Amino acid sequence: MFSSSRLQDIFNLICSQPYTSVIELTNQCKVTERTIRTDIHTLNIELQKYDCEIKLKRKYGYYIEVYNQELFESLKTEDTNKDSLTLNSLNERIEYIIKQLLYSDDYISLDDLADSVFVSRNTMQNYIKTIKDIFDKHNLMYISKVNKGIKVFGNEKDKRQCLVDVILSKNTLSYVIGFSKKEQLLFSGIDLEMLSKIISKDLEQYKVRCSDYDKKNLIMHFALMLSRVKSDNYIPYDADFPVPEEVKEMINKMCEDIENLFDVQITSGEKQYIYLHIATNATLQIGKINPNLLNKQIQNLLQVIYQEYNFDLRNDEILQKDLFNHFSSIFSNRDISLYRKNPLLNTIKSNFPLAFEITLTSTNRIFEKKLNEDEIGYVSLHIGAAIERCFSGQYDRKNVLLVCGSGIATTRMLEARLNTIFNSKIIIKDKISYAEFQTYSLDKYKDIDFVISTIPIQSNIVPIEIVDFALGNNDIEKISRRLSNMQKKSNKMQKFFDSKLFIHRKKVNNKSEIIHQLCRLLENQNIVGEDYYESVKKRESLAKTNMNNLFAIPHPMSPCSDQTKVAVAILEEPVLWNGTDEFVQIIFMLSICAADQLDIEHLYDLFIDIVNTPKLQQDILHSLTYEDFIKVISKVIE
């Protein structure tokens, strides 16, 4: 109801008794008397529309004066949990200030901004640098004028992107379920549920497919457009970028429905804005894609994977279909200069590094237009799922319903991982989105033993296990005890390491120095050739090889050895690996033989264990000798 939880608490306390002393309020809210007086002033501004105000009676305290009982009753019965905003953290206060500045047409004084988030002017000054940095990253100008205040200048598209990036939280577990308090407050006055129904109806009518996650993105961008239009902020029309004829009818229909419901006028520029976000978040495939050429490129891609990594995915029809649809979407969006952000990129790189690596190096050899890391992340899920399918058998145990809201690529990967880990225990009967789960009929549940979901859902019909998309150890334990076959891998795994390929250093000068030292170790043992170092450098130029802020796995562009070996460097002092703030201390340089495909998978499983186990990282860091190191690794393997 009010702009902060503290204002709500003050209002509730004053309304609960005839008089409330200022001491009682300061003790309750743990703030000074001056802050209480400022809060009361803010409250009275917000209470004007309810025809009531808070007054002070000397020697008694604060009380509420009601001038219109009906309005006051409506105020008390409002859902305060839904409509009050907490400003208890630094991030919440900065987000609130940014929203105030972006929605204001006038200058706002520093004192008014400080009062709005209940901090002092000095504290507000400390926030300014962070706020300026955020605006700079979004091409927005922060202008301060004496006796006038602060104002932000920039084009409307950049302002909207700033609001999306800074304020809208896209938690992959709960993001697709309903609308958060923050979203409702940001878009107050807009019926988000009704907007969602309109968008879903029109997408379904025109047979446009998108995941639950992408549909929620669309709804948020539509809501943002409405909130900006209502405040007379419009995207200008770009004559060089008309809405394609193939989607013009759908765009016009959606805009007509929204105009009728929300009483706004949607301009041609806003229709272009809508089209951009539909193209980004849905499968339109309106670009000029040559299907014969794309199919040929996919076949070449699978051939490269077979030749370089010995994974034969050439006859996987599911993979070929998924790759065709995904590449079509990527290259269609390329034609209109759209790049889709991948919210799961870090999770994919940390938990499926082999699939990511195979995808990055293989696509780099096939496609003239290189894929960025976000695109590679999505494609690697399809490749990884196909690799998992190569090693999974037939399943005839418990029937499982899989619910996933992040799209077909994520679902395929999770499905394959589940089938591999529980290959003798489950069969996945159906894979559905959150929207489909909400309408799943009772008769369909009769053959389902339990549900595995990446979204926090509930059901009174069947048991549900909530897991992370990456299916970590805790998730595996939820579904069943972890399959333990690591002992079989022990002898195979230890052959990858060698005392002659181990370095422990106090420090090195830079990344290039340690990479060169490890390459020389491998060369001296006749494991790699002279071109190995250049191949490693080329791979480093494509994408990061550090898996977290401690551990990196540099390697060449493709397998180029007769045997798989790992050269290890452990540094007492971190070395800068990427940018200005990404350091590592544990470096595993890989020399891979394509024929060792099963062993390579086990090796990458070890990397995942290292990334996800802080204690293991520390144990490796404290390994002063090769013997110490191999004891730590052997313990993990066994």
Secondary structure as UniProt FT lines:
FT   HELIX           5..15
FT   HELIX           22..29
FT   HELIX           33..47
FT   HELIX           48..50
FT   STRAND          52..57
FT   TURN            58..60
FT   STRAND          61..66
FT   HELIX           69..76
FT   HELIX           80..83
FT   HELIX           90..102
FT   HELIX           110..116
FT   TURN            117..118
FT   HELIX           121..137
FT   TURN            138..139
FT   STRAND          141..145
FT   TURN            146..148
FT   STRAND          149..153
FT   HELIX           156..167
FT   TURN            172..176
FT   HELIX           181..186
FT   TURN            187..189
FT   HELIX           192..205
FT   TURN            206..207
FT   HELIX           212..230
FT   TURN            231..232
FT   TURN            239..240
FT   HELIX           245..262
FT   HELIX           268..281
FT   HELIX           291..309
FT   TURN            314..315
FT   HELIX           317..335
FT   TURN            336..337
FT   TURN            343..344
FT   HELIX           345..351
FT   HELIX           353..366
FT   HELIX           373..390
FT   STRAND          398..403
FT   HELIX           408..421
FT   TURN            422..425
FT   STRAND          426..432
FT   HELIX           434..438
FT   HELIX           442..447
FT   STRAND          450..453
FT   STRAND          464..466
FT   TURN            469..470
FT   HELIX           473..479
FT   HELIX           486..494
FT   TURN            495..496
FT   HELIX           499..501
FT   STRAND          502..505
FT   HELIX           511..524
FT   TURN            525..526
FT   TURN            530..531
FT   HELIX           532..542
FT   STRAND          551..552
FT   STRAND          565..578
FT   TURN            579..581
FT   STRAND          582..591
FT   HELIX           594..596
FT   HELIX           597..612
FT   HELIX           614..621
FT   HELIX           626..637
//
